[in-house]
Amino acid sequence: MIKIFKVLIPLIIGIFFIYLSFETTTEQDRKNILMSIKNADYRYILLSPLFGFLSHLSRAYRWKFLLSPLGYNPSFINSTLSVFIAYISNLGIPRSGEIIRATVMNSYEKIPFEKGFGTIVAERIIDLILLICFLFIALIIHFDLVISFLPFEKIELKNILFMIIIFCLLFFIWNFILKKLNHNIISKIKLFFTGFWEGIISLSKIEKKSSFIFHTLFIWIMYVTMFYVIKWSLPETESLSLIELIPAFVIGGLTISATNGGIGIYPYSISLALFAFGISYESGLAFGWIIWTAQTIMIVLCGGVSFFILPLVNKKSDN
């Protein structure tokens, strides 16, 4: 039942935001949105998933710098296929991709799940730091716009205290449960978290730090570029500067994990951000749906192919 809710709730949220996106529009507005998408310059739309594809390749290659200190050297093809499978999994169940990715590498590269998962979490920490950097840039440039999308004003002291109390209760309950469990189960739990922690701290043991930094910057340059090139696909957005697009890029990044691949909420948040720079709501919505659709199609195609190729590639290598 819990698994069903994990799938359904983000999907329902996505459907709600699709409804919310079009609820205030007239029939003519919806026709204009479809017309904008239909008449868009597809040369730039095709470039966007290409940059996204390159970022995923770089992510797969960068992973070896985290796994190497742990004594593992996975093949680039397996790393790449696992990355695409992870992304397509996130379309079905949000945030499931990390688990799937670690499972794939455990099956085909014999990398312990907890260690592989730890390195993936380390990756996400780096991604979060980069996103926060972009958030600060956006706040410096367009403070009022970005802050309106964040829940800071709604956070009260009593809510913070409540969360602290809940955390303390969970901590004591967890300790109580551990004391009641037998020694073998405790050993397995400790072994898992030890491996998980080894994966995370592999960040501090990277040998080729310059290469890791290069790929990290390359990944995020590709993210920005795949977003930026879409502006030339629509006449209404081609005059926007990079400075004006950064807030929309950041807001999109903050909302994309809320639903299955950001369906509904991503285009909606992009349209609201662009509206602040004089772009009509309809054109902003068209922009959001264009980039979301382009990236999603790329992920579905590459992820789907990866599912079929992965066992075939490893069957040949076994032979």
C-alpha positions as CSV (number, residue, x, y, z in Angstrom):
1,M,0.0,0.0,0.0
2,I,2.8,2.4,0.9
3,K,4.6,1.7,-2.4
4,I,1.3,2.5,-4.3
5,F,1.0,5.8,-2.5
6,K,4.6,6.6,-3.3
7,V,3.8,6.2,-7.0
8,L,0.3,7.7,-7.0
9,I,0.8,10.8,-4.8
10,P,3.5,12.4,-7.0
11,L,1.5,11.5,-10.1
12,I,-1.6,13.1,-8.6
13,I,0.4,16.2,-7.8
14,G,1.7,16.3,-11.4
15,I,-1.9,16.0,-12.8
16,F,-3.0,18.7,-10.4
17,F,-0.4,21.1,-11.7
18,I,-1.3,20.3,-15.3
19,Y,-4.9,21.2,-14.4
20,L,-3.7,24.3,-12.6
21,S,-1.6,25.3,-15.6
22,F,-4.5,25.4,-17.9
23,E,-7.4,26.2,-15.5
24,T,-7.0,29.9,-15.9
25,T,-6.5,29.9,-19.6
26,T,-9.2,30.3,-22.3
27,E,-9.7,28.0,-25.2
28,Q,-7.9,30.5,-27.4
29,D,-5.0,30.6,-24.9
30,R,-4.6,26.9,-25.1
31,K,-4.7,27.0,-28.9
32,N,-2.0,29.7,-28.8
33,I,0.2,27.5,-26.5
34,L,-0.2,24.5,-28.9
35,M,0.5,26.8,-31.9
36,S,3.7,28.1,-30.2
37,I,4.9,24.6,-29.6
38,K,4.0,23.5,-33.1
39,N,5.7,26.5,-34.7
40,A,8.8,26.4,-32.5
41,D,12.3,26.1,-34.1
42,Y,13.0,22.4,-33.7
43,R,16.7,22.9,-34.4
44,Y,17.2,24.3,-31.0
45,I,14.8,21.9,-29.4
46,L,16.9,19.0,-30.7
47,L,20.0,20.6,-29.4
48,S,18.6,20.6,-25.8
49,P,18.4,16.8,-25.3
50,L,21.8,16.5,-27.0
51,F,23.4,18.6,-24.2
52,G,21.4,16.7,-21.7
53,F,22.7,13.4,-23.1
54,L,26.3,14.7,-22.9
55,S,25.7,15.6,-19.2
56,H,24.6,12.1,-18.5
57,L,27.6,10.6,-20.2
58,S,29.8,12.8,-18.1
59,R,28.0,11.8,-14.9
60,A,28.6,8.1,-15.8
61,Y,32.3,8.8,-16.4
62,R,32.7,10.9,-13.3
63,W,31.3,8.1,-11.2
64,K,34.5,6.0,-11.6
65,F,36.5,8.7,-9.6
66,L,34.2,8.0,-6.6
67,L,34.3,4.2,-7.0
68,S,38.1,4.0,-7.6
69,P,39.1,4.8,-3.9
70,L,36.9,1.9,-2.9
71,G,38.7,-0.5,-5.2
72,Y,36.2,-0.8,-8.0
73,N,36.7,0.1,-11.7
74,P,33.3,-0.4,-13.5
75,S,33.1,-0.4,-17.3
76,F,32.0,2.9,-18.8
77,I,29.2,1.2,-20.7
78,N,27.7,-0.3,-17.5
79,S,28.0,3.0,-15.7
80,T,26.3,4.8,-18.6
81,L,23.5,2.3,-18.9
82,S,22.8,2.4,-15.2
83,V,22.6,6.2,-15.2
84,F,20.0,6.2,-18.0
85,I,18.0,3.4,-16.3
86,A,18.1,5.5,-13.1
87,Y,16.6,8.5,-14.9
88,I,13.8,6.5,-16.5
89,S,13.0,4.9,-13.2
90,N,12.6,8.4,-11.6
91,L,9.8,9.0,-14.2
92,G,7.9,6.1,-12.8
93,I,8.7,6.5,-9.1
94,P,10.4,9.7,-7.9
95,R,13.8,9.3,-6.3
96,S,13.9,5.5,-7.0
97,G,16.6,5.9,-9.6
98,E,19.5,6.1,-7.1
99,I,18.4,2.7,-5.6
100,I,18.0,1.1,-9.1
101,R,21.4,2.5,-10.2
102,A,23.2,1.0,-7.2
103,T,21.3,-2.3,-7.7
104,V,22.3,-2.5,-11.4
105,M,26.0,-2.0,-10.5
106,N,25.7,-4.6,-7.8
107,S,24.4,-7.1,-10.3
108,Y,26.8,-6.5,-13.1
109,E,29.9,-5.0,-11.5
110,K,29.7,-6.8,-8.1
111,I,29.9,-3.4,-6.3
112,P,28.3,-3.8,-2.9
113,F,24.9,-2.0,-2.9
114,E,25.6,0.0,0.2
115,K,28.9,1.3,-1.2
116,G,27.6,2.1,-4.6
117,F,24.6,3.8,-3.1
118,G,26.9,5.8,-0.8
119,T,28.8,7.2,-3.8
120,I,25.5,8.1,-5.5
121,V,24.5,10.0,-2.4
122,A,27.9,11.7,-2.5
123,E,27.2,12.7,-6.1
124,R,23.8,14.2,-5.0
125,I,25.5,16.2,-2.3
126,I,27.8,17.8,-4.9
127,D,24.7,18.4,-7.2
128,L,22.9,20.0,-4.2
129,I,25.9,22.3,-3.5
130,L,26.0,23.4,-7.2
131,L,22.2,24.0,-7.2
132,I,22.6,26.1,-4.0
133,C,25.3,28.1,-5.7
134,F,23.0,28.9,-8.6
135,L,20.2,29.6,-6.0
136,F,22.5,32.2,-4.4
137,I,23.3,33.7,-7.8
138,A,19.6,34.0,-8.5
139,L,18.9,35.5,-5.1
140,I,21.6,38.1,-5.6
141,I,20.3,39.0,-9.0
142,H,16.5,38.6,-8.5
143,F,15.9,38.3,-4.8
144,D,12.1,39.0,-4.7
145,L,11.3,36.6,-7.5
146,V,13.2,33.6,-6.2
147,I,12.2,34.1,-2.5
148,S,8.5,34.0,-3.5
149,F,9.0,30.4,-4.6
150,L,10.6,29.4,-1.4
151,P,8.7,28.5,1.8
152,F,10.9,30.5,4.2
153,E,8.1,32.9,5.2
154,K,5.8,30.1,6.1
155,I,8.3,28.4,8.5
156,E,7.4,29.2,12.1
157,L,9.5,28.6,15.2
158,K,6.8,26.1,16.6
159,N,7.1,24.0,13.4
160,I,10.9,23.9,13.8
161,L,10.6,22.8,17.5
162,F,8.0,20.2,16.5
163,M,10.4,18.7,13.9
164,I,13.2,18.6,16.5
165,I,11.0,16.8,19.0
166,I,9.9,14.3,16.3
167,F,13.5,13.7,15.4
168,C,14.5,13.1,19.0
169,L,11.6,10.6,19.5
170,L,12.6,8.7,16.4
171,F,16.2,8.6,17.6
172,F,15.2,7.1,20.9
173,I,12.8,4.6,19.3
174,W,15.5,3.5,16.9
175,N,17.9,2.9,19.8
176,F,15.3,0.9,21.6
177,I,14.6,-1.2,18.5
178,L,18.3,-1.9,18.1
179,K,18.6,-3.1,21.7
180,K,15.8,-5.6,21.1
181,L,17.2,-7.0,17.9
182,N,19.6,-9.9,17.9
183,H,23.3,-9.5,17.4
184,N,23.3,-10.8,13.8
185,I,20.7,-8.3,12.6
186,I,22.6,-5.5,14.4
187,S,25.8,-6.6,12.7
188,K,24.2,-6.6,9.3
189,I,22.8,-3.1,9.9
190,K,26.2,-1.8,11.0
191,L,27.8,-3.4,8.0
192,F,25.4,-1.7,5.6
193,F,25.9,1.7,7.2
194,T,29.7,1.2,7.3
195,G,29.7,0.5,3.5
196,F,27.3,3.4,2.9
197,W,29.5,5.8,4.8
198,E,32.6,4.5,2.9
199,G,30.8,5.4,-0.3
200,I,30.0,8.9,0.9
201,I,33.5,9.7,2.2
202,S,35.0,8.5,-1.1
203,L,34.7,12.2,-2.0
204,S,37.6,12.9,0.2
205,K,39.7,10.2,-1.3
206,I,39.4,11.0,-5.0
207,E,42.8,10.8,-6.6
208,K,42.1,12.7,-9.8
209,K,40.4,15.7,-8.2
210,S,41.0,18.0,-11.2
211,S,39.2,15.5,-13.5
212,F,36.3,15.1,-11.0
213,I,35.9,18.9,-10.8
214,F,36.1,19.2,-14.6
215,H,33.3,16.7,-15.1
216,T,31.2,18.3,-12.3
217,L,31.5,21.7,-14.0
218,F,30.8,20.2,-17.4
219,I,27.6,18.5,-16.2
220,W,26.2,21.7,-14.9
221,I,27.3,23.8,-17.9
222,M,25.4,21.2,-20.0
223,Y,22.4,21.6,-17.7
224,V,22.4,25.4,-18.1
225,T,23.0,25.1,-21.9
226,M,20.2,22.6,-22.5
227,F,17.9,25.1,-20.8
228,Y,19.3,28.2,-22.4
229,V,19.1,27.0,-26.1
230,I,15.4,26.6,-25.8
231,K,15.0,30.4,-25.7
232,W,15.8,30.5,-29.4
233,S,13.0,28.1,-30.3
234,L,10.3,30.7,-29.5
235,P,10.2,34.2,-30.9
236,E,8.8,35.4,-27.5
237,T,11.7,34.2,-25.5
238,E,14.7,34.7,-27.8
239,S,15.5,38.1,-26.4
240,L,15.9,36.8,-22.8
241,S,19.5,36.9,-21.4
242,L,21.2,34.2,-19.4
243,I,20.8,36.4,-16.3
244,E,17.0,36.5,-16.8
245,L,16.9,32.7,-17.4
246,I,18.9,31.7,-14.3
247,P,15.9,32.2,-11.9
248,A,13.7,30.0,-14.1
249,F,16.5,27.4,-14.3
250,V,16.9,27.3,-10.5
251,I,13.2,27.3,-9.8
252,G,12.8,24.4,-12.3
253,G,15.6,22.5,-10.6
254,L,14.0,23.0,-7.2
255,T,10.6,21.7,-8.3
256,I,11.5,18.8,-10.7
257,S,11.8,16.1,-8.1
258,A,8.3,16.9,-6.6
259,T,6.5,14.8,-9.2
260,N,7.4,12.0,-11.7
261,G,10.1,13.7,-13.6
262,G,8.7,17.1,-12.9
263,I,5.5,16.5,-14.9
264,G,3.1,19.4,-14.6
265,I,4.9,21.3,-11.9
266,Y,8.1,21.9,-13.9
267,P,6.5,23.7,-16.9
268,Y,4.1,25.6,-14.5
269,S,7.0,26.9,-12.3
270,I,9.0,27.9,-15.4
271,S,6.0,29.9,-16.8
272,L,5.6,31.8,-13.5
273,A,9.3,32.6,-13.4
274,L,9.4,33.8,-17.0
275,F,6.2,35.9,-16.5
276,A,8.3,38.1,-14.1
277,F,10.4,39.1,-17.1
278,G,7.5,40.2,-19.4
279,I,7.0,36.8,-21.1
280,S,3.3,36.0,-21.4
281,Y,2.0,33.1,-19.3
282,E,1.1,31.1,-22.5
283,S,4.6,31.6,-24.0
284,G,6.3,30.7,-20.7
285,L,4.1,27.5,-20.4
286,A,5.1,26.6,-24.0
287,F,8.8,27.1,-23.1
288,G,8.4,24.9,-20.0
289,W,6.6,22.1,-21.8
290,I,9.0,22.2,-24.7
291,I,12.1,21.6,-22.6
292,W,10.4,19.1,-20.3
293,T,9.1,17.1,-23.3
294,A,12.4,17.2,-25.1
295,Q,14.4,15.9,-22.1
296,T,11.7,13.3,-21.2
297,I,11.7,11.8,-24.7
298,M,15.5,11.6,-24.6
299,I,15.4,9.8,-21.2
300,V,12.6,7.4,-22.2
301,L,14.5,6.5,-25.4
302,C,17.9,6.1,-23.8
303,G,16.5,4.5,-20.6
304,G,14.4,2.0,-22.6
305,V,17.3,1.1,-24.8
306,S,19.5,0.7,-21.8
307,F,17.2,-1.8,-20.2
308,F,17.5,-4.1,-23.3
309,I,21.2,-3.5,-24.0
310,L,22.5,-4.0,-20.4
311,P,22.1,-7.8,-20.2
312,L,23.2,-8.3,-23.8
313,V,26.5,-6.3,-23.2
314,N,27.3,-8.2,-20.1
315,K,26.4,-11.6,-21.7
316,K,29.0,-10.9,-24.3
317,S,31.6,-9.8,-21.8
318,D,30.9,-13.0,-19.7
319,N,31.5,-15.1,-22.8
